[in-house]
Amino acid sequence: MEIYEGTVDNYRRLYEECPVLRQDPRFLFEYGQCLSKTGRYGESNSILFEGSRRSADPMFWNIMGKNYQAMRAVEEAESCFRKAYDMVPNRLYPLYLLANLYFSTGEAEKGVAVARQLLDQEPKVMSDAVREMKAEMKEKIGRYGQVAP
């Protein structure tokens, strides 16, 4: 945490003093991530939104969604995760985040539906991360499976 705190201060100074970095999506993503890691979710989303206007990387929207979820802004989080998924529909991570959002807010029926969608979708590239996400969703469907899809 201390590393992020110091890094945020450095990023803020660079952001304020170097206008060219405000145009660099990689810089904006890293700065937004640091703000998120230090619990400055609103500031993080402002920076990440700037980055999302300069990049088609859905991770901007995933992190914004996680920030909104941390702020208990469920509708906004849902919207961000759906936007990330719509941008690159073969990626499973936004569905994973969305399903977990629903499970965490007691919307098990929606969670099961999204988890099933994730399980039915074949990833472009199979990885350990994909296997872990699928295994977790299978477990959650088993736990909440009595809920109609």
PyMOL commands that place a pseudoatom at each C-alpha (Angstrom):
pseudoatom trace, name=CA, resn=MET, resi=1, chain=A, elem=C, hetatm=0, pos=[0.000, 0.000, 0.000]
pseudoatom trace, name=CA, resn=GLU, resi=2, chain=A, elem=C, hetatm=0, pos=[2.796, 2.410, 0.796]
pseudoatom trace, name=CA, resn=ILE, resi=3, chain=A, elem=C, hetatm=0, pos=[4.240, 1.883, -2.658]
pseudoatom trace, name=CA, resn=TYR, resi=4, chain=A, elem=C, hetatm=0, pos=[0.923, 2.861, -4.256]
pseudoatom trace, name=CA, resn=GLU, resi=5, chain=A, elem=C, hetatm=0, pos=[0.599, 5.927, -2.033]
pseudoatom trace, name=CA, resn=GLY, resi=6, chain=A, elem=C, hetatm=0, pos=[3.981, 7.250, -3.131]
pseudoatom trace, name=CA, resn=THR, resi=7, chain=A, elem=C, hetatm=0, pos=[3.328, 6.310, -6.727]
pseudoatom trace, name=CA, resn=VAL, resi=8, chain=A, elem=C, hetatm=0, pos=[0.000, 8.154, -6.763]
pseudoatom trace, name=CA, resn=ASP, resi=9, chain=A, elem=C, hetatm=0, pos=[1.742, 11.319, -5.632]
pseudoatom trace, name=CA, resn=ASN, resi=10, chain=A, elem=C, hetatm=0, pos=[4.322, 10.958, -8.414]
pseudoatom trace, name=CA, resn=TYR, resi=11, chain=A, elem=C, hetatm=0, pos=[1.665, 10.224, -11.031]
pseudoatom trace, name=CA, resn=ARG, resi=12, chain=A, elem=C, hetatm=0, pos=[-0.380, 13.228, -9.897]
pseudoatom trace, name=CA, resn=ARG, resi=13, chain=A, elem=C, hetatm=0, pos=[2.645, 15.508, -10.275]
pseudoatom trace, name=CA, resn=LEU, resi=14, chain=A, elem=C, hetatm=0, pos=[3.404, 14.092, -13.747]
pseudoatom trace, name=CA, resn=TYR, resi=15, chain=A, elem=C, hetatm=0, pos=[-0.246, 14.429, -14.743]
pseudoatom trace, name=CA, resn=GLU, resi=16, chain=A, elem=C, hetatm=0, pos=[-0.305, 18.076, -13.698]
pseudoatom trace, name=CA, resn=GLU, resi=17, chain=A, elem=C, hetatm=0, pos=[3.108, 19.056, -15.086]
pseudoatom trace, name=CA, resn=CYS, resi=18, chain=A, elem=C, hetatm=0, pos=[3.314, 17.041, -18.306]
pseudoatom trace, name=CA, resn=PRO, resi=19, chain=A, elem=C, hetatm=0, pos=[0.292, 17.585, -20.581]
pseudoatom trace, name=CA, resn=VAL, resi=20, chain=A, elem=C, hetatm=0, pos=[1.512, 15.019, -23.106]
pseudoatom trace, name=CA, resn=LEU, resi=21, chain=A, elem=C, hetatm=0, pos=[1.013, 12.248, -20.529]
pseudoatom trace, name=CA, resn=ARG, resi=22, chain=A, elem=C, hetatm=0, pos=[-2.660, 13.176, -20.253]
pseudoatom trace, name=CA, resn=GLN, resi=23, chain=A, elem=C, hetatm=0, pos=[-2.960, 11.877, -23.802]
pseudoatom trace, name=CA, resn=ASP, resi=24, chain=A, elem=C, hetatm=0, pos=[-1.155, 8.577, -23.116]
pseudoatom trace, name=CA, resn=PRO, resi=25, chain=A, elem=C, hetatm=0, pos=[-3.622, 5.760, -22.342]
pseudoatom trace, name=CA, resn=ARG, resi=26, chain=A, elem=C, hetatm=0, pos=[-0.934, 3.583, -20.718]
pseudoatom trace, name=CA, resn=PHE, resi=27, chain=A, elem=C, hetatm=0, pos=[-0.061, 6.378, -18.298]
pseudoatom trace, name=CA, resn=LEU, resi=28, chain=A, elem=C, hetatm=0, pos=[-3.736, 7.069, -17.578]
pseudoatom trace, name=CA, resn=PHE, resi=29, chain=A, elem=C, hetatm=0, pos=[-4.374, 3.380, -16.938]
pseudoatom trace, name=CA, resn=GLU, resi=30, chain=A, elem=C, hetatm=0, pos=[-1.471, 3.072, -14.514]
pseudoatom trace, name=CA, resn=TYR, resi=31, chain=A, elem=C, hetatm=0, pos=[-2.430, 6.290, -12.720]
pseudoatom trace, name=CA, resn=GLY, resi=32, chain=A, elem=C, hetatm=0, pos=[-6.070, 5.168, -12.503]
pseudoatom trace, name=CA, resn=GLN, resi=33, chain=A, elem=C, hetatm=0, pos=[-4.993, 1.775, -11.178]
pseudoatom trace, name=CA, resn=CYS, resi=34, chain=A, elem=C, hetatm=0, pos=[-2.864, 3.384, -8.454]
pseudoatom trace, name=CA, resn=LEU, resi=35, chain=A, elem=C, hetatm=0, pos=[-5.754, 5.612, -7.424]
pseudoatom trace, name=CA, resn=SER, resi=36, chain=A, elem=C, hetatm=0, pos=[-8.014, 2.567, -7.270]
pseudoatom trace, name=CA, resn=LYS, resi=37, chain=A, elem=C, hetatm=0, pos=[-5.525, 0.583, -5.177]
pseudoatom trace, name=CA, resn=THR, resi=38, chain=A, elem=C, hetatm=0, pos=[-5.418, 3.431, -2.662]
pseudoatom trace, name=CA, resn=GLY, resi=39, chain=A, elem=C, hetatm=0, pos=[-9.218, 3.595, -2.387]
pseudoatom trace, name=CA, resn=ARG, resi=40, chain=A, elem=C, hetatm=0, pos=[-9.632, 6.822, -4.351]
pseudoatom trace, name=CA, resn=TYR, resi=41, chain=A, elem=C, hetatm=0, pos=[-12.321, 5.312, -6.520]
pseudoatom trace, name=CA, resn=GLY, resi=42, chain=A, elem=C, hetatm=0, pos=[-13.960, 8.488, -7.793]
pseudoatom trace, name=CA, resn=GLU, resi=43, chain=A, elem=C, hetatm=0, pos=[-10.638, 10.034, -8.799]
pseudoatom trace, name=CA, resn=SER, resi=44, chain=A, elem=C, hetatm=0, pos=[-9.625, 6.735, -10.357]
pseudoatom trace, name=CA, resn=ASN, resi=45, chain=A, elem=C, hetatm=0, pos=[-12.768, 6.617, -12.481]
pseudoatom trace, name=CA, resn=SER, resi=46, chain=A, elem=C, hetatm=0, pos=[-12.180, 10.164, -13.719]
pseudoatom trace, name=CA, resn=ILE, resi=47, chain=A, elem=C, hetatm=0, pos=[-8.681, 9.279, -14.890]
pseudoatom trace, name=CA, resn=LEU, resi=48, chain=A, elem=C, hetatm=0, pos=[-9.745, 5.900, -16.292]
pseudoatom trace, name=CA, resn=PHE, resi=49, chain=A, elem=C, hetatm=0, pos=[-12.600, 7.514, -18.210]
pseudoatom trace, name=CA, resn=GLU, resi=50, chain=A, elem=C, hetatm=0, pos=[-10.080, 9.862, -19.829]
pseudoatom trace, name=CA, resn=GLY, resi=51, chain=A, elem=C, hetatm=0, pos=[-8.050, 6.816, -20.801]
pseudoatom trace, name=CA, resn=SER, resi=52, chain=A, elem=C, hetatm=0, pos=[-11.114, 5.023, -22.175]
pseudoatom trace, name=CA, resn=ARG, resi=53, chain=A, elem=C, hetatm=0, pos=[-11.622, 7.931, -24.575]
pseudoatom trace, name=CA, resn=ARG, resi=54, chain=A, elem=C, hetatm=0, pos=[-8.114, 7.321, -25.956]
pseudoatom trace, name=CA, resn=SER, resi=55, chain=A, elem=C, hetatm=0, pos=[-8.010, 3.522, -25.945]
pseudoatom trace, name=CA, resn=ALA, resi=56, chain=A, elem=C, hetatm=0, pos=[-10.256, 0.627, -26.917]
pseudoatom trace, name=CA, resn=ASP, resi=57, chain=A, elem=C, hetatm=0, pos=[-8.873, -1.530, -24.087]
pseudoatom trace, name=CA, resn=PRO, resi=58, chain=A, elem=C, hetatm=0, pos=[-11.840, -2.887, -22.099]
pseudoatom trace, name=CA, resn=MET, resi=59, chain=A, elem=C, hetatm=0, pos=[-9.715, -3.054, -18.942]
pseudoatom trace, name=CA, resn=PHE, resi=60, chain=A, elem=C, hetatm=0, pos=[-10.435, 0.642, -18.382]
pseudoatom trace, name=CA, resn=TRP, resi=61, chain=A, elem=C, hetatm=0, pos=[-14.114, -0.293, -18.024]
pseudoatom trace, name=CA, resn=ASN, resi=62, chain=A, elem=C, hetatm=0, pos=[-13.389, -3.361, -15.872]
pseudoatom trace, name=CA, resn=ILE, resi=63, chain=A, elem=C, hetatm=0, pos=[-11.443, -1.278, -13.355]
pseudoatom trace, name=CA, resn=MET, resi=64, chain=A, elem=C, hetatm=0, pos=[-14.084, 1.471, -13.402]
pseudoatom trace, name=CA, resn=GLY, resi=65, chain=A, elem=C, hetatm=0, pos=[-16.690, -1.213, -12.718]
pseudoatom trace, name=CA, resn=LYS, resi=66, chain=A, elem=C, hetatm=0, pos=[-14.680, -2.564, -9.802]
pseudoatom trace, name=CA, resn=ASN, resi=67, chain=A, elem=C, hetatm=0, pos=[-14.380, 0.985, -8.451]
pseudoatom trace, name=CA, resn=TYR, resi=68, chain=A, elem=C, hetatm=0, pos=[-18.130, 1.497, -8.695]
pseudoatom trace, name=CA, resn=GLN, resi=69, chain=A, elem=C, hetatm=0, pos=[-18.680, -1.851, -7.009]
pseudoatom trace, name=CA, resn=ALA, resi=70, chain=A, elem=C, hetatm=0, pos=[-16.400, -0.766, -4.150]
pseudoatom trace, name=CA, resn=MET, resi=71, chain=A, elem=C, hetatm=0, pos=[-18.496, 2.416, -3.873]
pseudoatom trace, name=CA, resn=ARG, resi=72, chain=A, elem=C, hetatm=0, pos=[-21.667, 0.260, -3.825]
pseudoatom trace, name=CA, resn=ALA, resi=73, chain=A, elem=C, hetatm=0, pos=[-22.879, 1.836, -7.066]
pseudoatom trace, name=CA, resn=VAL, resi=74, chain=A, elem=C, hetatm=0, pos=[-24.211, -1.434, -8.467]
pseudoatom trace, name=CA, resn=GLU, resi=75, chain=A, elem=C, hetatm=0, pos=[-25.955, -0.116, -11.588]
pseudoatom trace, name=CA, resn=GLU, resi=76, chain=A, elem=C, hetatm=0, pos=[-22.867, 1.806, -12.651]
pseudoatom trace, name=CA, resn=ALA, resi=77, chain=A, elem=C, hetatm=0, pos=[-20.640, -1.236, -12.021]
pseudoatom trace, name=CA, resn=GLU, resi=78, chain=A, elem=C, hetatm=0, pos=[-22.991, -3.423, -14.053]
pseudoatom trace, name=CA, resn=SER, resi=79, chain=A, elem=C, hetatm=0, pos=[-22.941, -0.913, -16.906]
pseudoatom trace, name=CA, resn=CYS, resi=80, chain=A, elem=C, hetatm=0, pos=[-19.125, -0.817, -16.949]
pseudoatom trace, name=CA, resn=PHE, resi=81, chain=A, elem=C, hetatm=0, pos=[-18.770, -4.605, -16.971]
pseudoatom trace, name=CA, resn=ARG, resi=82, chain=A, elem=C, hetatm=0, pos=[-21.312, -4.892, -19.788]
pseudoatom trace, name=CA, resn=LYS, resi=83, chain=A, elem=C, hetatm=0, pos=[-19.503, -2.189, -21.769]
pseudoatom trace, name=CA, resn=ALA, resi=84, chain=A, elem=C, hetatm=0, pos=[-16.186, -4.047, -21.336]
pseudoatom trace, name=CA, resn=TYR, resi=85, chain=A, elem=C, hetatm=0, pos=[-17.792, -7.295, -22.505]
pseudoatom trace, name=CA, resn=ASP, resi=86, chain=A, elem=C, hetatm=0, pos=[-19.475, -5.646, -25.499]
pseudoatom trace, name=CA, resn=MET, resi=87, chain=A, elem=C, hetatm=0, pos=[-16.140, -4.174, -26.584]
pseudoatom trace, name=CA, resn=VAL, resi=88, chain=A, elem=C, hetatm=0, pos=[-14.423, -7.587, -26.780]
pseudoatom trace, name=CA, resn=PRO, resi=89, chain=A, elem=C, hetatm=0, pos=[-17.076, -10.329, -26.497]
pseudoatom trace, name=CA, resn=ASN, resi=90, chain=A, elem=C, hetatm=0, pos=[-14.593, -13.187, -26.575]
pseudoatom trace, name=CA, resn=ARG, resi=91, chain=A, elem=C, hetatm=0, pos=[-13.062, -12.103, -23.247]
pseudoatom trace, name=CA, resn=LEU, resi=92, chain=A, elem=C, hetatm=0, pos=[-14.494, -13.823, -20.213]
pseudoatom trace, name=CA, resn=TYR, resi=93, chain=A, elem=C, hetatm=0, pos=[-13.173, -11.521, -17.490]
pseudoatom trace, name=CA, resn=PRO, resi=94, chain=A, elem=C, hetatm=0, pos=[-15.998, -8.935, -17.744]
pseudoatom trace, name=CA, resn=LEU, resi=95, chain=A, elem=C, hetatm=0, pos=[-18.560, -11.754, -17.430]
pseudoatom trace, name=CA, resn=TYR, resi=96, chain=A, elem=C, hetatm=0, pos=[-16.679, -13.083, -14.417]
pseudoatom trace, name=CA, resn=LEU, resi=97, chain=A, elem=C, hetatm=0, pos=[-16.761, -9.650, -12.782]
pseudoatom trace, name=CA, resn=LEU, resi=98, chain=A, elem=C, hetatm=0, pos=[-20.448, -9.201, -13.633]
pseudoatom trace, name=CA, resn=ALA, resi=99, chain=A, elem=C, hetatm=0, pos=[-21.439, -12.619, -12.258]
pseudoatom trace, name=CA, resn=ASN, resi=100, chain=A, elem=C, hetatm=0, pos=[-19.530, -11.927, -9.035]
pseudoatom trace, name=CA, resn=LEU, resi=101, chain=A, elem=C, hetatm=0, pos=[-21.193, -8.516, -8.772]
pseudoatom trace, name=CA, resn=TYR, resi=102, chain=A, elem=C, hetatm=0, pos=[-24.591, -10.186, -8.914]
pseudoatom trace, name=CA, resn=PHE, resi=103, chain=A, elem=C, hetatm=0, pos=[-23.636, -12.896, -6.418]
pseudoatom trace, name=CA, resn=SER, resi=104, chain=A, elem=C, hetatm=0, pos=[-22.234, -10.291, -4.029]
pseudoatom trace, name=CA, resn=THR, resi=105, chain=A, elem=C, hetatm=0, pos=[-25.418, -8.212, -4.152]
pseudoatom trace, name=CA, resn=GLY, resi=106, chain=A, elem=C, hetatm=0, pos=[-27.793, -11.126, -3.608]
pseudoatom trace, name=CA, resn=GLU, resi=107, chain=A, elem=C, hetatm=0, pos=[-28.966, -11.271, -7.218]
pseudoatom trace, name=CA, resn=ALA, resi=108, chain=A, elem=C, hetatm=0, pos=[-28.208, -14.988, -7.489]
pseudoatom trace, name=CA, resn=GLU, resi=109, chain=A, elem=C, hetatm=0, pos=[-30.559, -15.583, -10.426]
pseudoatom trace, name=CA, resn=LYS, resi=110, chain=A, elem=C, hetatm=0, pos=[-28.707, -13.021, -12.541]
pseudoatom trace, name=CA, resn=GLY, resi=111, chain=A, elem=C, hetatm=0, pos=[-25.380, -14.341, -11.273]
pseudoatom trace, name=CA, resn=VAL, resi=112, chain=A, elem=C, hetatm=0, pos=[-26.215, -17.900, -12.318]
pseudoatom trace, name=CA, resn=ALA, resi=113, chain=A, elem=C, hetatm=0, pos=[-27.333, -16.727, -15.768]
pseudoatom trace, name=CA, resn=VAL, resi=114, chain=A, elem=C, hetatm=0, pos=[-24.085, -14.827, -16.374]
pseudoatom trace, name=CA, resn=ALA, resi=115, chain=A, elem=C, hetatm=0, pos=[-22.002, -17.681, -14.911]
pseudoatom trace, name=CA, resn=ARG, resi=116, chain=A, elem=C, hetatm=0, pos=[-23.674, -20.091, -17.350]
pseudoatom trace, name=CA, resn=GLN, resi=117, chain=A, elem=C, hetatm=0, pos=[-22.971, -17.687, -20.205]
pseudoatom trace, name=CA, resn=LEU, resi=118, chain=A, elem=C, hetatm=0, pos=[-19.308, -17.627, -19.167]
pseudoatom trace, name=CA, resn=LEU, resi=119, chain=A, elem=C, hetatm=0, pos=[-19.160, -21.432, -18.997]
pseudoatom trace, name=CA, resn=ASP, resi=120, chain=A, elem=C, hetatm=0, pos=[-20.815, -21.832, -22.402]
pseudoatom trace, name=CA, resn=GLN, resi=121, chain=A, elem=C, hetatm=0, pos=[-18.387, -19.469, -24.075]
pseudoatom trace, name=CA, resn=GLU, resi=122, chain=A, elem=C, hetatm=0, pos=[-15.157, -20.875, -25.462]
pseudoatom trace, name=CA, resn=PRO, resi=123, chain=A, elem=C, hetatm=0, pos=[-12.220, -18.563, -24.823]
pseudoatom trace, name=CA, resn=LYS, resi=124, chain=A, elem=C, hetatm=0, pos=[-10.021, -17.478, -27.683]
pseudoatom trace, name=CA, resn=VAL, resi=125, chain=A, elem=C, hetatm=0, pos=[-7.004, -18.587, -25.637]
pseudoatom trace, name=CA, resn=MET, resi=126, chain=A, elem=C, hetatm=0, pos=[-7.248, -21.128, -22.817]
pseudoatom trace, name=CA, resn=SER, resi=127, chain=A, elem=C, hetatm=0, pos=[-5.153, -20.210, -19.780]
pseudoatom trace, name=CA, resn=ASP, resi=128, chain=A, elem=C, hetatm=0, pos=[-4.892, -21.005, -16.100]
pseudoatom trace, name=CA, resn=ALA, resi=129, chain=A, elem=C, hetatm=0, pos=[-6.821, -17.809, -15.362]
pseudoatom trace, name=CA, resn=VAL, resi=130, chain=A, elem=C, hetatm=0, pos=[-9.691, -18.947, -17.617]
pseudoatom trace, name=CA, resn=ARG, resi=131, chain=A, elem=C, hetatm=0, pos=[-9.732, -22.385, -15.996]
pseudoatom trace, name=CA, resn=GLU, resi=132, chain=A, elem=C, hetatm=0, pos=[-9.878, -20.764, -12.551]
pseudoatom trace, name=CA, resn=MET, resi=133, chain=A, elem=C, hetatm=0, pos=[-12.722, -18.440, -13.550]
pseudoatom trace, name=CA, resn=LYS, resi=134, chain=A, elem=C, hetatm=0, pos=[-14.694, -21.338, -15.035]
pseudoatom trace, name=CA, resn=ALA, resi=135, chain=A, elem=C, hetatm=0, pos=[-14.089, -23.529, -11.976]
pseudoatom trace, name=CA, resn=GLU, resi=136, chain=A, elem=C, hetatm=0, pos=[-15.262, -20.754, -9.667]
pseudoatom trace, name=CA, resn=MET, resi=137, chain=A, elem=C, hetatm=0, pos=[-18.396, -20.196, -11.735]
pseudoatom trace, name=CA, resn=LYS, resi=138, chain=A, elem=C, hetatm=0, pos=[-19.179, -23.945, -11.714]
pseudoatom trace, name=CA, resn=GLU, resi=139, chain=A, elem=C, hetatm=0, pos=[-18.855, -23.912, -7.938]
pseudoatom trace, name=CA, resn=LYS, resi=140, chain=A, elem=C, hetatm=0, pos=[-21.158, -20.909, -7.637]
pseudoatom trace, name=CA, resn=ILE, resi=141, chain=A, elem=C, hetatm=0, pos=[-23.733, -22.427, -9.973]
pseudoatom trace, name=CA, resn=GLY, resi=142, chain=A, elem=C, hetatm=0, pos=[-23.603, -25.520, -7.760]
pseudoatom trace, name=CA, resn=ARG, resi=143, chain=A, elem=C, hetatm=0, pos=[-24.158, -23.369, -4.685]
pseudoatom trace, name=CA, resn=TYR, resi=144, chain=A, elem=C, hetatm=0, pos=[-26.917, -21.212, -6.214]
pseudoatom trace, name=CA, resn=GLY, resi=145, chain=A, elem=C, hetatm=0, pos=[-28.084, -23.747, -8.813]
pseudoatom trace, name=CA, resn=GLN, resi=146, chain=A, elem=C, hetatm=0, pos=[-31.599, -24.042, -7.425]
pseudoatom trace, name=CA, resn=VAL, resi=147, chain=A, elem=C, hetatm=0, pos=[-32.172, -20.592, -8.868]
pseudoatom trace, name=CA, resn=ALA, resi=148, chain=A, elem=C, hetatm=0, pos=[-33.837, -20.640, -12.288]
pseudoatom trace, name=CA, resn=PRO, resi=149, chain=A, elem=C, hetatm=0, pos=[-31.503, -19.353, -15.025]
for i in range(1, 149): cmd.bond("trace and resi %d" % i, "trace and resi %d" % (i + 1))
show_as sticks, trace
zoom trace
